[in-house]
Amino acid sequence: MNSYFASVEQQANPHLRGRPVGVCEHLGGIIIAPSVEAKRIGIKLGTTVWDARKIYPQIVLLPVDPAKYRHVTAGFLRILYDYTDKVEKYSIDEAFMNLDGICRDFDDALLLGLEIKQRLRREVGEWVSASVGIGPNKLIAKIAADLGAGDIDRIFVVRPAEIENLYSRLKLTDIPGIAHRLERALNKLGIFTLLELAHYPVNNLLNQFGIPGYFLHQMANFQDTGEIVTREREIIKSVGHSYTVPKAISNSGDIRKLMLKLCEKIGRRMRRKNARGDTIHYFHSDKRYFGFHRQHRLREYINDGASIYRAAYRIFSSTLPLQFPIKIMGITVGGLRYDRAEHILFEEYKRPAWLLKAMDRINDKYGEFTLRRGRLVNIPEEWGKDSVGFGRMKEFDT
């Protein structure tokens, strides 16, 4: 999907159409989704709100609205599922389809792609556009979609006989997973083009980068053996939440409140999945992204916010005294296992589980944090609010 969050906002509000729009996590941070019009005047992903206003003072800035974007995503996924169950929900704005058994050849696939684009405009919205790429594997299909991203009416097809032509069109950073930092590391090895990476000895890449070196070699040769991860095969291995505060915090009380709210949100999401985890990962950083992270394995499986908070705070305490104010905080619970039974086997867990279930029912009915712990009464409402990113998306209902 193109300029996804911003285009969804323009679809929802006709007065925004044709105007530069920037979607922000909060109005004192960075733009996480500029509209097509904003991109044309130099406002890109990651531009600070301050710089965006200097470039174009009349830019429309909007707070992120995760529920709205998930609703639209569910709509375009339903269209894909009309054709096949072999659909992978790769991220909030991206999906893969396996067309084996549906299309006889690439010409058939092209016609199907055109039909899907027409349905998206008709059923999801005329202002929400998608780039469609078709190729013999997922990697090439994604590259094809990126090559056609500048033209909303175009579908880019890469047939097997055309793969070699990609070397003259692509830079190293056009390959998914190769950002500028990795590009600089490759340059130090004398690798400046994709063709040079494809011909570089794989053993040397393994010595330099470890296992990722093998995948670099595979991608440079456009080899991808990954299958479509369908709904039936999706397994959530971790649940996490992070938040960037509008102004960095160093006060112990504020840090504890933000940490507890993140942990409560994680616990709620885990309980919806009947999941418990035994591994806690905590990180924080300053506004320059310099920070601290550490992981700890527990002796029990947990899914309540208070227990997650205690484990995360123990990790945080190892950093004291704090060396810098915290701008970003994130917590993840991993090592998940899934409860198959509703009843609690051990007496010591009965009362906490009953209370959590009652709290969840109230908050499900009346809204998040309608019922909350006393320590969260005076926390700013925007702290730890619902967010949505562009990474891999497993925890999503259609």
Phi and psi in degrees as a GROMACS rama.xvg file:
@    title "Ramachandran Plot"
@    xaxis  label "Phi"
@    yaxis  label "Psi"
@TYPE xy
-95.587  130.646  ASN-2
43.5081  54.6746  SER-3
-59.6606  -60.7872  TYR-4
-59.4151  -42.4345  PHE-5
-67.1271  -40.6072  ALA-6
-69.2499  -32.4048  SER-7
-63.9169  -41.2888  VAL-8
-63.9468  -39.0355  GLU-9
-69.2258  -33.893  GLN-10
-65.8552  -40.0105  GLN-11
-72.89  -28.9371  ALA-12
-129.584  99.5213  ASN-13
-56.9569  -24.4719  PRO-14
-67.573  -16.4916  HIS-15
-90.2669  -10.7994  LEU-16
-68.7012  133.767  ARG-17
82.4424  -0.698928  GLY-18
-108.644  148.138  ARG-19
-64.0098  124.445  PRO-20
-128.768  140.678  VAL-21
-129.749  126.979  GLY-22
-96.199  129.939  VAL-23
-125.602  150.42  CYS-24
-66.4605  -39.4863  GLU-25
-152.092  158.675  HIS-26
-75.9434  4.9082  LEU-27
-112.236  10.6001  GLY-28
-112.756  -129.42  GLY-29
-116.366  162.619  ILE-30
-85.975  120.876  ILE-31
-97.0899  -10.663  ILE-32
-155.191  96.5105  ALA-33
-85.3203  147.571  PRO-34
-74.2849  168.549  SER-35
-56.927  -41.1903  VAL-36
-65.1178  -36.3809  GLU-37
-68.8207  -39.6144  ALA-38
-62.0551  -36.332  LYS-39
-64.1145  -25.6157  ARG-40
-103.623  13.9804  ILE-41
97.7398  7.96037  GLY-42
-94.7255  110.516  ILE-43
-113.84  173.892  LYS-44
-57.0756  128.534  LEU-45
94.0548  -7.43465  GLY-46
-64.273  134.414  THR-47
-70.1904  153.816  THR-48
-58.6227  -38.6864  VAL-49
-59.7071  -48.6066  TRP-50
-68.0256  -36.8421  ASP-51
-61.9365  -40.6378  ALA-52
-70.1446  -29.3135  ARG-53
-69.3231  -38.7232  LYS-54
-68.9612  -43.3801  ILE-55
-148.281  95.8856  TYR-56
-58.2755  -25.1352  PRO-57
-89.9002  8.08381  GLN-58
-57.7841  139.702  ILE-59
-89.1719  118.999  VAL-60
-106.631  129.45  LEU-61
-127.586  143.591  LEU-62
-73.0587  151.37  PRO-63
-63.6747  142.276  VAL-64
-128.615  78.7566  ASP-65
-55.9212  -40.69  PRO-66
-61.0023  -39.1224  ALA-67
-64.9176  -43.547  LYS-68
-69.5809  -38.5363  TYR-69
-65.2773  -36.3202  ARG-70
-62.4102  -44.2348  HIS-71
-68.3006  -40.0573  VAL-72
-59.8462  -42.8568  THR-73
-59.5744  -35.237  ALA-74
-66.2269  -45.2571  GLY-75
-75.0295  -26.3461  PHE-76
-69.1462  -35.3755  LEU-77
-61.8831  -34.731  ARG-78
-63.31  -45.1567  ILE-79
-63.4795  -39.7119  LEU-80
-68.7511  -15.931  TYR-81
-65.573  -22.2722  ASP-82
-101.292  -32.6604  TYR-83
-163.422  153.934  THR-84
-85.1577  -9.0301  ASP-85
-84.8603  68.3618  LYS-86
-121.941  133.244  VAL-87
-111.79  120.193  GLU-88
-80.5267  92.8038  LYS-89
-77.7083  -39.2598  TYR-90
-157.441  -178.215  SER-91
-60.6385  -25.4753  ILE-92
-127.654  22.4899  ASP-93
-151.502  141.494  GLU-94
-149.593  155.398  ALA-95
-113.84  148.187  PHE-96
-127.584  140.966  MET-97
-99.5232  117.796  ASN-98
-97.6704  8.90339  LEU-99
-59.347  131.612  ASP-100
86.368  -8.65329  GLY-101
-108.12  -44.3832  ILE-102
-114.59  138.175  CYS-103
-76.4623  -34.0606  ARG-104
-155.467  -174.375  ASP-105
-68.5482  -27.7694  PHE-106
-66.9526  -41.2261  ASP-107
-61.6735  -42.0765  ASP-108
-63.0469  -37.6375  ALA-109
-62.8331  -43.8745  LEU-110
-63.4315  -40.0843  LEU-111
-65.5008  -40.2944  LEU-112
-60.1559  -41.3636  GLY-113
-63.6233  -39.9918  LEU-114
-64.2629  -41.6923  GLU-115
-64.4142  -42.0296  ILE-116
-61.8212  -40.1594  LYS-117
-64.5196  -41.1695  GLN-118
-67.2362  -36.9108  ARG-119
-59.4685  -45.3959  LEU-120
-67.2999  -35.2065  ARG-121
-79.9945  -40.7345  ARG-122
-99.6803  -28.4456  GLU-123
-98.3596  -43.6386  VAL-124
153.716  141.476  GLY-125
-69.1405  -20.4266  GLU-126
-92.3558  -6.4374  TRP-127
-101.293  111.896  VAL-128
-114.103  161.109  SER-129
-134.213  146.183  ALA-130
-97.0515  132.132  SER-131
-116.551  128.015  VAL-132
-121.118  140.314  GLY-133
-125.661  130.717  ILE-134
-156.991  174.537  GLY-135
-74.4572  -13.323  PRO-136
-148.359  175.104  ASN-137
-62.8178  -42.0044  LYS-138
-60.4211  -48.5354  LEU-139
-68.6939  -35.7868  ILE-140
-62.2225  -40.843  ALA-141
-66.9222  -43.1873  LYS-142
-61.2189  -41.4515  ILE-143
-61.9965  -41.3735  ALA-144
-62.9605  -40.5272  ALA-145
-66.299  -36.7883  ASP-146
-65.7532  -30.1269  LEU-147
-97.1237  10.0572  GLY-148
-66.8249  -23.4839  ALA-149
-77.484  -12.4285  GLY-150
-126.02  107.894  ASP-151
-67.9706  -18.1206  ILE-152
-98.1439  3.27678  ASP-153
-104.858  145.162  ARG-154
-117.345  127.704  ILE-155
-100.816  124.927  PHE-156
-115.589  131.091  VAL-157
-118.765  107.929  VAL-158
-84.1837  159.282  ARG-159
-51.9362  -38.9109  PRO-160
-70.712  -12.8927  ALA-161
-101.566  0.430291  GLU-162
-61.2111  -42.269  ILE-163
-58.9296  -28.8291  GLU-164
-67.4677  -18.3333  ASN-165
-66.2662  -28.0991  LEU-166
-61.0582  -31.967  TYR-167
-83.5333  -11.3572  SER-168
-103.614  -23.1371  ARG-169
-106.904  146.151  LEU-170
-95.7026  169.131  LYS-171
-56.0869  -42.5102  LEU-172
-75.4131  -2.98454  THR-173
-80.1604  -10.6896  ASP-174
-86.0499  128.042  ILE-175
-54.5291  128.754  PRO-176
99.4988  -13.8299  GLY-177
-101.189  101.288  ILE-178
-98.4035  -176.534  ALA-179
-65.1812  -33.0671  HIS-180
-64.6115  -45.2251  ARG-181
-68.5141  -34.9472  LEU-182
-59.4752  -42.5125  GLU-183
-63.8144  -38.7164  ARG-184
-64.3178  -38.4935  ALA-185
-68.7132  -37.6387  LEU-186
-59.8817  -36.7957  ASN-187
-64.6033  -22.6724  LYS-188
-89.462  2.88855  LEU-189
85.2285  16.464  GLY-190
-103.289  113.268  ILE-191
-120.882  -14.4779  PHE-192
-128.409  162.571  THR-193
-65.357  -35.5958  LEU-194
-66.1203  -38.3403  LEU-195
-64.7088  -37.5774  GLU-196
-66.9122  -39.2652  LEU-197
-62.9223  -33.6308  ALA-198
-93.8651  -5.02929  HIS-199
-71.5201  136.915  TYR-200
-56.9749  128.18  PRO-201
-63.5812  -32.7718  VAL-202
-64.3  -35.625  ASN-203
-67.3587  -37.7176  ASN-204
-65.966  -38.9285  LEU-205
-64.4181  -40.8322  LEU-206
-64.6234  -34.5822  ASN-207
-82.9075  -41.2953  GLN-208
-117.99  -4.3271  PHE-209
75.9467  -151.586  GLY-210
-55.8949  -38.5914  ILE-211
-55.935  -25.1349  PRO-212
-61.9948  -34.5203  GLY-213
-64.6449  -42.8592  TYR-214
-70.2107  -31.3901  PHE-215
-60.6051  -43.828  LEU-216
-62.5886  -43.4211  HIS-217
-61.8659  -46.5864  GLN-218
-66.7889  -38.931  MET-219
-64.0244  -24.6024  ALA-220
-98.6553  11.9484  ASN-221
56.6716  36.064  PHE-222
-101.833  129.683  GLN-223
-147.324  110.751  ASP-224
-97.6125  4.95516  THR-225
-67.1521  135.624  GLY-226
-93.2707  164.413  GLU-227
-66.8916  127.435  ILE-228
-91.6905  99.0216  VAL-229
-80.6302  174.781  THR-230
-57.1596  -38.2272  ARG-231
-68.4917  -24.357  GLU-232
-100.844  -2.70777  ARG-233
-70.4938  130.852  GLU-234
-131.817  119.31  ILE-235
-82.2492  120.399  ILE-236
-98.2351  -16.644  LYS-237
-156.077  157.857  SER-238
-132.92  128.626  VAL-239
-144.102  169.557  GLY-240
-152.538  139.384  HIS-241
-135.752  161.78  SER-242
-152.338  140.431  TYR-243
-103.993  114.999  THR-244
-76.0529  147.985  VAL-245
-58.3498  -38.2247  PRO-246
-131.863  130.764  LYS-247
-54.4044  144.687  ALA-248
-119.483  146.554  ILE-249
-135.379  -10.1235  SER-250
-68.8253  131.706  ASN-251
-58.0376  -40.7756  SER-252
-63.7628  -42.7499  GLY-253
-65.3651  -41.4684  ASP-254
-62.0282  -44.0356  ILE-255
-63.5702  -41.0797  ARG-256
-65.4891  -45.0196  LYS-257
-62.8025  -43.145  LEU-258
-62.0541  -43.8147  MET-259
-64.7505  -40.5338  LEU-260
-65.2029  -41.6447  LYS-261
-60.8075  -42.5747  LEU-262
-66.2896  -38.7466  CYS-263
-63.8277  -39.7682  GLU-264
-66.3239  -40.4776  LYS-265
-62.7254  -45.161  ILE-266
-59.3129  -41.8855  GLY-267
-60.4829  -45.2548  ARG-268
-65.715  -37.5932  ARG-269
-66.8436  -41.3382  MET-270
-67.7932  -30.6756  ARG-271
-61.8891  -29.6304  ARG-272
-96.2945  4.69424  LYS-273
54.1945  41.0611  ASN-274
-111.953  149.593  ALA-275
-132.349  152.884  ARG-276
-134.576  158.527  GLY-277
-124.255  10.582  ASP-278
-130.07  126.742  THR-279
-112.635  127.592  ILE-280
-116.832  128.127  HIS-281
-123.562  141.194  TYR-282
-147.008  154.328  PHE-283
-147.626  157.952  HIS-284
-151.058  166.841  SER-285
-91.9456  -172.732  ASP-286
-69.0291  -14.4814  LYS-287
-94.483  6.98951  ARG-288
67.5836  21.2833  TYR-289
-90.2189  127.988  PHE-290
-163.821  -155.583  GLY-291
-136.265  142.62  PHE-292
-149.526  148.085  HIS-293
-158.503  154.176  ARG-294
-124.005  146.248  GLN-295
-139.686  136.642  HIS-296
-96.3703  130.417  ARG-297
-93.1464  168.313  LEU-298
-93.3502  -2.03824  ARG-299
-141.762  164.741  GLU-300
-97.9851  131.801  TYR-301
-131.662  158.483  ILE-302
-151.84  17.3425  ASN-303
-105.808  145.18  ASP-304
-57.8905  -37.974  GLY-305
-64.8247  -42.5824  ALA-306
-68.011  -40.2902  SER-307
-62.7505  -41.7527  ILE-308
-61.3865  -45.7481  TYR-309
-60.4988  -40.9059  ARG-310
-68.2492  -42.1321  ALA-311
-66.6327  -39.0065  ALA-312
-68.374  -32.984  TYR-313
-61.8304  -40.1009  ARG-314
-65.6489  -46.5097  ILE-315
-58.2885  -40.0271  PHE-316
-60.5626  -25.7944  SER-317
-69.9262  -11.1389  SER-318
-93.6831  -9.42821  THR-319
-71.2665  145.156  LEU-320
-71.2268  146.107  PRO-321
-63.33  132.896  LEU-322
-88.4748  -18.6637  GLN-323
-160.051  155.008  PHE-324
-63.0718  148.165  PRO-325
-92.0058  124.924  ILE-326
-102.486  -37.1111  LYS-327
-127.966  134.509  ILE-328
-131.602  139.781  MET-329
-144.721  144.224  GLY-330
-136.641  137.523  ILE-331
-134.332  139.205  THR-332
-109.439  123.399  VAL-333
-119.666  -168.939  GLY-334
61.4412  42.6362  GLY-335
-72.6189  144.658  LEU-336
-131.852  157.186  ARG-337
-114.776  128.217  TYR-338
-74.1262  131.563  ASP-339
-95.7259  -18.9264  ARG-340
-116.435  148.228  ALA-341
-78.8418  -29.2064  GLU-342
-78.1894  155.899  HIS-343
-99.153  128.639  ILE-344
-79.6137  -30.418  LEU-345
-109.166  135.901  PHE-346
-56.5338  -38.3874  GLU-347
-65.3908  -19.8139  GLU-348
-95.0614  -8.28279  TYR-349
-63.0258  -51.421  LYS-350
-65.8124  -49.114  ARG-351
-58.142  -40.5277  PRO-352
-65.2284  -40.3398  ALA-353
-64.0047  -43.2877  TRP-354
-64.6372  -43.4878  LEU-355
-62.1606  -40.338  LEU-356
-64.557  -39.7613  LYS-357
-65.9443  -43.4251  ALA-358
-62.9194  -41.4463  MET-359
-62.1319  -40.9249  ASP-360
-63.8368  -41.3596  ARG-361
-65.6954  -44.9896  ILE-362
-70.5089  -30.406  ASN-363
-64.5586  -37.6099  ASP-364
-80.6435  -41.3751  LYS-365
-108.861  -4.24115  TYR-366
114.461  152.712  GLY-367
-55.9139  135.243  GLU-368
62.2402  22.5677  PHE-369
-60.9359  -43.5896  THR-370
-109.756  121.831  LEU-371
-142.657  166.654  ARG-372
-70.4366  149.776  ARG-373
-56.3698  -33.7414  GLY-374
-66.941  -14.2229  ARG-375
-101.712  7.21281  LEU-376
-63.0471  -42.961  VAL-377
-101.043  13.6932  ASN-378
-74.8088  140.472  ILE-379
-54.8418  133.043  PRO-380
-60.6723  -31.5162  GLU-381
-75.6526  -17.3526  GLU-382
-64.7987  128.303  TRP-383
67.8872  20.3729  GLY-384
-64.6599  166.879  LYS-385
-57.5171  137.858  ASP-386
-138.884  166.823  SER-387
-148.906  139.596  VAL-388
-122.116  -170.506  GLY-389
-107.082  9.33277  PHE-390
-81.3793  -168.257  GLY-391
-56.8891  138.662  ARG-392
-123.442  107.302  MET-393
-106.521  -40.5981  LYS-394
-85.3254  83.2362  GLU-395
-153.949  132.896  PHE-396
-107.293  133.985  ASP-397
